[in-house]
Amino acid sequence: MVVIVMGVSGTGKSTVGRALADQLGWTFEDADDLHSAENRRKMAAGTPLTDADRQPWLVLLRARMEKAHAHEEPLVLAFSALKRTYREQLTVDAARERWVYLHAPAEVIQARLQRRVGHFMPAALLVSQLAAMEPPEDALSVDVTPPPDVVVARIVDGLGLEPGAKRE
């Protein structure tokens, strides 16, 4: 099983994804870690990525999901998945994948981004991400205004997942 935790920057994909993986005893992967240096530079400069910029990144993410499926490795992947076409490209085995759409009011997300330190994605790009976001129709939709532990509990319950042994 692969759970993809998606949403715009600032919705807590990494925080929630890590906490979910920890609770389930699964592997966690943050798609941001697989961005090229050039993509990171563009975003840090306040330039939104184009579909062409994202293409090699999407190929890497799909390969990571294929590996998880091939090795029967339970995986939580944090990935923005702004557009339906990105989600379609990433889907390897829909029967063994679950999408979780994290969202909150724009002002909540903006406040979080303004408090965030050391991330390459500036708060200024939130507007372009919100404009690009095509909300999924087939995902568990979770408001991330509550604390992360509440959000994780809603995901576990909403997807009918069983918490596993915590990893050492």
N, C-alpha and C positions, 0 to 999 in steps of 0.2 A: 504494500500500500504506500502511496505517495500522497501527502497532503500539501497542497500549494497554498500558502498564505499570501494573499495579494492585496494591493491597494496602492494609493499614491504615497509618496514620501511623507513621513511623519505620522502614519497611521499605526506604527508600532510593529511592522512586519517582523523585524529582527527580534525585538523584545518578546513579542507574543510567540513567534516561531520557535525561539530557543526554549522558552518556558514550556511550550506544548511538547516539543521533542524531549525535554528533560522529564516531564511528567509521564510520557508514554514509554520512555527508555529507547527512543528512536534516534537516528542520526539527524543533525540539523545542517543545512547548507544555506548560506545567504548569497543570492544571485549577485548582489552588489560586489562581492569578492571576486567575481569572474569578469567584471568589466575591464576592458582594456585601459591602459594608461591614457591613451588619447581620449577615450570617452570620459574618463574621470576628469581630465583637464578641461574638456568642453563644459561639462556640468559645473565644475568649480568656478569657471568663468561666467556662468549664468546662461550658457547656450544650451537650449533644449536639444536632445539627440534626435536625429532623423531615423526613419525606418532603416535606411542603409547603415547608419552607425550601429544600430541594434542587431542587425542580421548575424554577424559572427558570434555575438553574445548569445543570441537565441540558439544557435547551433551548439554551443558549449552546454547550455542549460538542458537542451534536449538529450545530448549525449550523457549528461549526468543522470537524468531520469531513466534513460535506457539502461545504464549501468545498475541503478537501484533495482529496477525490475528484473534484470538478468540475474542478479545475485540475491533476489528476494530480500533486499535491504529496506526496512521501513524507513522512510525519509520524510522530513518536513522541509520544504523549500520555500524560502521567502523570496518573492518575485513580484515586481510591480504589476505586470500583466495588464497594462493599460488598455490594450486593444484586443478585440475578439480574434483578430488574425494572429496575434502573438500567442494567445491561449491555444488556438488551433495548431500552430506550429509546434508547440511544446507538448501537446497531448500525444502520448505514446500508446497507452492502454487505458482508455476511459473507464473501463470496469474496475481498474485498480488505482484510480486517482480521484481525489476529492479536492474541490476548490473552495476556499474560504475567502470571502470578500470583506476586508476590514474597511470601515468607513466611519466618518464623524463629520459634524458640521465644519465647514471651512475655517471658521474662526478658532476652533479647538485645534485643528491640525496646524494652522499658522502659528499659534502660540507655542506649540510643541517644537516646531522647526526653529523658531526664534531662540528657544532655550537650548537647542542642541549644539554641542561643541565638538569640533574635530571631524565632522562628516563632510565629504566632498560635495554633497548636494545642498545648494543654498536655498533658503526659504523663498527667494525670488522666483524659483522655478515651479512653485506650487500652482500658480495660476495656469501655466502651460500643462502641467500634469492633470489638473482637474478638467481642463478643456479637452484633453486627449482621452480621458477615462471613458471607456464604454462599459458601464456596469454589466456584469455577467448575469445571465438569466438562470443559470444552472448551478449556482454556488450557494453555499451557506452564507448568508449575509449577517455580519456581526458589527454592531456599533461599538467603537473602541473608546467611547467617552469614559466608561468605568475603568477601574484599575486593571492591569494586565491579568491578575489571578482570576478575576471575574470573567474576563474575555476568554481566557483559556478554558475555564469551566464550561462556558457556553459552547465553545467549539467541541470539546470532548462530548458533551451531552448532545449537541446538535448533529454530530456525525456518528454517534453511538460507538465511540471508541472506548477501549479498555485501558486504563492507565497500567503501565508496565513497571518493571523493576527499574529503579533509578540507577543510572550508570555511575560507576566509581569515578 
